[in-house]
Amino acid sequence: MSKLDSYIVNISLPTIANRFNVTTAEVSWVVLVYLLVSTSTLLLFGKLGDRFGLRKIFFLGYLLFTIGSLLCGLSLSMEMLIASRFVQGAGCAMLIAIAFAIIPKFLPHEITGWAFGIAATGAALGIAIGAPVGGVITGFLSWRWVFLVNVPFGIFAMYAVNRYIPDGKETNSENLKKAGFDILGAALSFVGLALLIYGLNTGRAFGWTSPRIAGCFALSVIFLGAFFLREIKCKEPLLDLRLFKSFHFSAAVASTLFAYMLLSGNSFLLPFYLEKGKGLPTVTVGLVIMIYSVIYMAAGPFAGRISDKVRPNLLCAFAMLSAALCSFAFAFSLAAPGLLAVVIFLIWIALSFGFFISPNNNQVMTLAPADRQGSASGVFNTINSLGLALGVCLFEMIMSRSMPAATGHSAPASFAGYRDAYIFGGIVCVVSLFFSFLIGWNKDRT
């Protein structure tokens, strides 16, 4: 549910923008607020699960996610929709933070690998079917049902949590209740990230040198700086900075951050390009994007098996080289007639990320210290979400530079705007490629 909702909404954004008569920058907050909340609270909810019990936080996650989905579907204004996505994003963070912790805690050791595989398949399925399902629902029903469809599944999930997941009180209950958590750190990181993303998202509208935008960036630096200082001194930090003492782990996480910018930026822009640039109806857009889903689902497991035999950083570097070339090629074929260029792009980019994500997940957790796997997982998921949020924000900012402000949402951005965005996508993949190579170079020398 959480992964599905990260992607199912994107296909509906052009329709939502038309419904509420807003610009692409304004409608992008439907995605950004969800990613921002889930990113900045992920580590906090992991700590709360340790203190109050995994089942309680997991149940609360489904409850908030379901209520947020209902409110999104009933929203009467853009402001109400964004506020409802805030609630939904908090529920998403709880689900992601707790889901993988439940498996090793409550299942026998001999089947945890199998269970992790099933959970990963569920997450991958949510990513894969998000766009086509969103296209079909929006085209045949309404964008509101993209959110309302979660409600019956959320109710069933809450029943399943209460029925089948133990409360965990019988083991280490005293230690769990003594576990600390850093609310101040969570607040500092949330405000810092919110100011950064708001500045990037609205800089064009208010002027990059305006007091409002300059103040946002300055305050973002102050709040994020205070967050890192807080984490250094805190006894129970949200962010375990000791992990970044490992050059290998830091390089792998940096590679992930830049790769996910293209992943989310493309997911955000492609529906606008196909609807406004190619004139396709929403249902058709969903079916076209399903090409990516099918190829990715086929390539991912195969790449995961290969990463057990070949150094993962080499696979990741190759995948990012492929993704960079793909993004550059697509940037200069956007104006081509028909859909052939789009189909080639979707197949190519799906193969590239199929050969990046599974090997990269493998290498990040392998490079993390054995005694801090839980913290490493939390950091890794947080960096993933941050990369997704920055990708949406930066791609929209670059694309909208070519759109006259006076035209509003109704006029499609020129192909030049999309071209610049995908050139930027190629560049961030080259940066990701560089960090993947650094992992192998340093290991060879040490």
C-alpha positions in Angstrom: 0.0 0.0 0.0 2.7 2.5 0.9 4.8 1.9 -2.2 1.7 1.8 -4.5 0.6 5.2 -3.3 4.0 6.7 -4.1 3.4 5.9 -7.7 -0.4 5.6 -8.3 -0.9 9.3 -7.7 1.6 10.5 -10.3 -0.5 9.4 -13.2 -3.5 11.5 -11.8 -1.5 14.7 -11.3 -2.4 16.4 -14.6 -6.1 15.7 -13.9 -5.8 17.0 -10.3 -4.0 20.1 -11.6 -6.9 20.8 -14.1 -9.5 20.1 -11.4 -8.2 22.6 -9.0 -6.7 25.0 -11.6 -3.2 25.0 -10.3 0.3 24.9 -11.8 2.6 21.9 -12.0 4.7 23.4 -9.1 1.6 23.6 -6.9 0.3 20.1 -7.8 3.8 18.7 -7.2 3.2 19.2 -3.4 0.7 16.3 -3.5 3.8 14.1 -4.1 6.3 16.2 -2.1 4.4 16.4 1.2 3.9 12.7 1.2 7.6 12.0 0.5 8.7 14.8 2.9 6.7 13.5 5.9 7.6 9.8 5.3 11.3 10.8 4.9 11.7 12.9 7.9 9.7 10.7 10.4 11.0 7.3 9.3 13.7 7.0 11.9 11.5 8.4 14.6 8.7 5.9 14.1 11.3 3.1 14.1 12.4 4.2 17.6 8.7 4.5 18.7 8.2 0.9 17.6 11.0 -0.2 19.9 9.6 1.7 22.8 5.8 1.1 22.5 5.7 -2.1 20.6 5.8 -3.0 16.9 2.2 -4.0 16.6 0.9 -0.8 18.1 2.8 1.4 15.7 2.1 -0.8 12.7 -1.6 -0.7 13.5 -1.5 3.1 13.9 0.3 3.3 10.6 -2.5 1.5 8.8 -5.1 3.7 10.7 -3.5 7.0 9.7 -2.9 5.8 6.1 -6.5 4.7 5.8 -7.9 8.0 7.3 -5.5 10.0 5.2 -6.6 8.1 2.0 -10.3 8.8 2.9 -9.6 12.5 3.4 -7.6 12.7 0.2 -10.5 11.2 -1.8 -13.0 13.7 -0.2 -10.8 16.8 -0.6 -12.6 19.9 -1.8 -9.5 22.0 -2.4 -5.8 21.7 -3.1 -5.0 22.8 0.5 -7.2 20.0 1.9 -5.6 17.4 -0.4 -2.1 18.4 0.6 -3.0 18.3 4.3 -4.6 14.9 3.8 -1.4 13.7 2.1 0.5 14.8 5.2 -1.6 12.4 7.3 -1.2 9.6 4.7 2.6 10.2 4.6 2.9 9.8 8.4 1.0 6.5 8.1 3.3 5.4 5.3 6.4 6.1 7.4 5.1 4.0 10.2 4.4 1.1 7.8 7.8 1.2 6.2 9.7 1.6 9.5 8.0 -1.3 11.2 7.2 -3.8 8.4 10.7 -5.2 8.0 11.4 -5.2 11.8 8.4 -7.5 12.3 9.8 -10.3 10.2 13.0 -11.2 12.2 11.3 -10.5 15.5 8.3 -12.9 15.1 9.3 -15.5 12.6 11.8 -18.4 12.9 15.3 -17.7 11.7 15.2 -20.4 9.1 12.4 -18.8 7.1 13.2 -15.1 7.5 15.0 -14.9 4.1 11.9 -16.3 2.5 9.7 -13.8 4.3 11.9 -10.9 3.3 11.6 -12.0 -0.3 7.8 -12.0 -0.1 7.8 -8.6 1.5 10.2 -7.2 -1.2 7.9 -8.7 -3.8 5.0 -6.9 -2.3 6.8 -3.6 -2.4 8.0 -4.2 -6.0 4.5 -5.1 -7.0 3.2 -1.8 -5.5 5.8 0.1 -7.5 5.1 -1.8 -10.7 1.3 -1.6 -10.8 1.0 2.0 -9.5 1.0 3.8 -12.8 -1.2 1.5 -14.8 -3.7 1.1 -12.0 -3.8 4.9 -11.4 -4.4 5.5 -15.1 -7.3 3.0 -15.3 -8.9 4.3 -12.1 -8.5 8.0 -13.1 -9.7 7.4 -16.7 -12.8 5.2 -15.9 -13.8 6.5 -12.5 -12.2 9.6 -11.0 -8.9 10.8 -9.5 -10.6 10.6 -6.1 -10.8 6.8 -6.3 -7.0 6.6 -6.6 -7.1 7.4 -2.8 -10.5 5.9 -1.9 -9.4 2.4 -3.1 -7.1 2.2 -0.2 -9.8 2.4 2.4 -11.2 -1.2 2.3 -7.7 -2.7 2.1 -6.6 -0.6 5.1 -9.6 -1.8 7.1 -8.7 -5.4 6.3 -5.0 -4.8 7.1 -5.9 -3.4 10.5 -7.9 -6.5 11.3 -5.0 -8.7 10.1 -2.5 -6.9 12.3 -4.7 -7.3 15.4 -5.5 -10.9 14.5 -2.1 -12.3 13.5 0.8 -10.2 14.8 1.9 -10.8 18.4 2.1 -7.7 20.7 5.7 -8.6 21.6 5.3 -7.8 25.3 6.6 -11.1 26.4 10.1 -10.3 25.3 12.3 -7.6 26.6 9.4 -5.4 27.5 11.3 -3.4 30.0 14.2 -2.7 27.6 11.8 -1.7 24.9 10.1 0.8 27.1 13.4 2.3 28.2 14.5 2.8 24.6 14.9 6.5 23.9 13.9 8.5 20.9 14.9 12.0 19.7 11.8 14.1 19.1 13.9 17.3 18.8 16.1 15.8 16.2 13.0 14.7 14.2 11.6 18.2 14.4 14.9 19.8 13.3 15.3 17.5 10.3 11.6 17.9 9.3 11.7 21.7 9.3 15.1 21.8 7.6 14.0 19.5 4.8 10.7 21.3 4.4 12.4 24.7 4.0 14.8 23.3 1.5 12.1 21.7 -0.7 9.8 24.7 -0.4 12.6 27.0 -1.6 13.5 24.8 -4.5 9.9 24.3 -5.5 8.9 28.0 -5.3 12.1 29.7 -6.2 11.0 30.4 -9.8 7.7 31.9 -8.7 9.2 34.3 -6.0 12.6 34.8 -7.6 15.8 33.0 -6.6 17.3 36.1 -4.9 14.1 37.2 -3.2 14.2 37.5 0.6 11.7 34.7 1.0 13.7 32.1 -1.0 17.1 33.3 0.4 15.6 33.1 3.9 14.3 29.5 3.2 17.7 28.3 2.1 19.5 30.0 5.0 17.1 28.7 7.6 17.3 25.2 6.0 21.1 25.2 6.5 20.7 26.3 10.1 18.1 23.7 11.0 19.9 20.8 9.2 23.2 21.9 10.8 21.5 21.9 14.2 20.1 18.5 13.5 23.5 17.0 12.7 25.0 18.6 15.8 22.1 17.2 17.9 22.7 13.7 16.5 26.4 13.9 17.4 25.6 14.7 21.0 22.4 12.7 21.5 22.6 9.4 23.4 19.8 7.9 21.3 20.1 9.6 17.9 17.7 9.2 15.1 20.6 9.2 12.6 23.5 6.9 13.6 26.4 9.1 12.1 28.9 6.3 13.0 27.7 4.5 9.9 29.2 7.2 7.7 32.7 6.5 9.0 32.7 3.6 6.5 33.8 5.0 3.1 32.1 2.1 1.3 28.8 2.6 3.0 28.8 6.3 2.5 29.6 5.9 -1.2 26.8 3.3 -1.7 24.3 5.6 0.0 25.4 8.6 -2.1 25.0 6.5 -5.3 21.5 5.6 -4.2 20.5 9.2 -3.5 21.4 10.4 -7.0 20.0 7.4 -8.8 16.6 7.8 -7.1 16.4 11.4 -8.3 16.0 10.2 -11.9 13.6 7.4 -10.8 11.2 9.8 -9.1 11.7 12.7 -11.5 10.8 10.6 -14.5 7.8 9.1 -12.6 6.6 12.7 -12.0 7.2 14.2 -15.4 6.4 11.4 -17.8 2.5 11.5 -17.3 2.6 15.3 -18.0 4.7 14.7 -21.1 2.4 12.0 -22.5 -0.8 13.8 -21.7 0.2 17.4 -22.6 3.0 16.7 -25.1 1.6 13.7 -26.8 -2.1 14.3 -26.2 -2.8 10.8 -24.8 -5.8 10.1 -22.5 -5.1 9.1 -18.9 -6.0 5.5 -19.4 -3.6 5.2 -22.4 -0.9 6.9 -20.4 -1.3 4.2 -17.7 -1.1 1.4 -20.2 2.0 2.9 -21.9 3.9 3.3 -18.6 3.0 -0.3 -17.7 5.8 -1.3 -20.2 8.2 0.0 -17.6 6.5 -2.0 -14.8 6.6 -5.3 -16.7 10.2 -5.0 -17.8 11.3 -3.9 -14.3 9.5 -6.8 -12.6 11.3 -9.3 -14.9 14.8 -7.7 -14.6 14.9 -7.2 -10.8 15.0 -10.8 -9.6 17.4 -11.8 -12.3 19.8 -8.9 -11.3 19.5 -9.9 -7.7 20.7 -13.4 -8.4 23.6 -12.1 -10.5 24.7 -9.8 -7.7 25.4 -12.8 -5.6 28.1 -13.9 -8.1 29.4 -10.5 -9.5 30.6 -7.6 -7.4 27.4 -5.5 -6.9 29.2 -2.1 -7.4 30.1 -3.2 -10.9 26.5 -4.0 -11.7 25.4 -0.7 -10.2 28.0 1.2 -12.2 27.0 -0.5 -15.4 23.3 0.2 -14.7 23.9 3.9 -14.0 25.9 4.2 -17.2 23.0 2.6 -19.1 20.5 4.9 -17.3 22.6 8.0 -18.1 22.8 7.2 -21.8 19.1 6.4 -21.8 18.1 9.7 -20.3 20.4 11.7 -22.6 19.0 9.8 -25.6 15.4 10.4 -24.6 16.1 14.1 -24.0 16.9 14.6 -27.7 14.1 12.4 -29.0 11.1 14.0 -27.2 9.8 15.8 -30.2 9.9 12.6 -32.4 6.4 11.7 -33.8 4.6 8.7 -32.4 5.4 6.6 -29.3 8.4 4.6 -30.5 10.9 6.7 -28.7 8.8 6.5 -25.5 8.6 2.7 -25.7 12.3 2.4 -26.2 13.0 4.7 -23.3 10.6 2.8 -21.0 12.2 -0.6 -21.8 15.8 0.8 -21.5 15.3 2.7 -18.3 13.4 -0.3 -16.7 16.3 -2.6 -17.5 18.8 0.0 -16.1 17.0 0.3 -12.8 16.2 -3.4 -12.7 19.9 -4.0 -12.7 20.6 -1.2 -10.1 18.1 -1.5 -7.3 18.5 -5.1 -6.2 22.3 -5.2 -6.4 22.4 -1.8 -4.7 20.2 -3.0 -1.9 22.4 -6.0 -1.5 25.7 -4.0 -1.4 24.4 -1.3 1.0 23.4 -3.9 3.6 26.5 -5.9 3.1 28.7 -2.8 3.6 26.9 -1.8 6.8 28.5 -3.0 10.1 27.0 -6.3 11.3 26.0 -4.9 14.7 24.1 -1.9 13.2 22.0 -3.5 10.4 18.8 -2.0 11.8 20.2 1.5 11.9 21.7 1.1 8.5 18.3 0.0 7.1 16.6 3.1 8.6 19.3 5.4 7.1 19.1 3.7 3.7 15.3 4.0 3.6 15.5 7.6 4.6 18.1 8.4 1.9 15.8 6.6 -0.7 12.9 8.8 0.3 15.0 12.0 0.3 16.3 11.1 -3.2 12.7 10.6 -4.4 11.6 14.0 -2.9 14.5 15.9 -4.4 14.0 14.3 -7.8 10.3 15.5 -8.0 11.3 18.9 -6.8 14.3 19.4 -9.1 12.8 17.9 -12.2 9.7 20.0 -11.9 11.8 23.1 -11.3 14.0 22.5 -14.4 11.0 21.7 -16.6 8.9 24.6 -15.6 11.7 27.1 -16.4 10.6 26.9 -20.0 7.0 27.6 -19.2 5.9 31.3 -19.0 4.5 31.9 -15.6 1.4 33.7 -17.0 0.2 30.6 -18.9 -0.6 28.6 -15.8 -1.2 24.9 -15.7 -3.2 24.7 -18.9 -0.3 25.3 -21.3 2.0 22.4 -21.8 5.7 23.0 -21.1 7.8 23.1 -24.3 9.8 20.1 -25.2 12.8 22.2 -24.3 11.8 22.0 -20.6 11.4 18.3 -20.7 14.7 18.0 -22.5 16.6 20.0 -19.9 15.0 17.9 -17.1 16.1 14.6 -18.7 19.6 16.0 -19.4 19.8 16.7 -15.7 18.6 13.1 -15.1 21.5 11.8 -17.2 23.9 14.0 -15.1 22.7 12.7 -11.8 23.1 9.1 -13.1 26.7 9.9 -14.0 27.3 11.1 -10.4 25.7 7.9 -9.1 28.0 5.9 -11.5 31.0 7.8 -10.0 30.2 6.8 -6.4 29.6 3.2 -7.4 33.0 3.1 -9.0 34.5 4.6 -5.8 33.4 1.7 -3.8 35.4 -0.8 -5.8 38.4 1.5 -6.1 38.7 2.0 -2.4 38.2 -1.7 -1.7 41.0 -2.6 -4.1 43.4 -0.2 -2.3 42.5 -1.4 1.2 
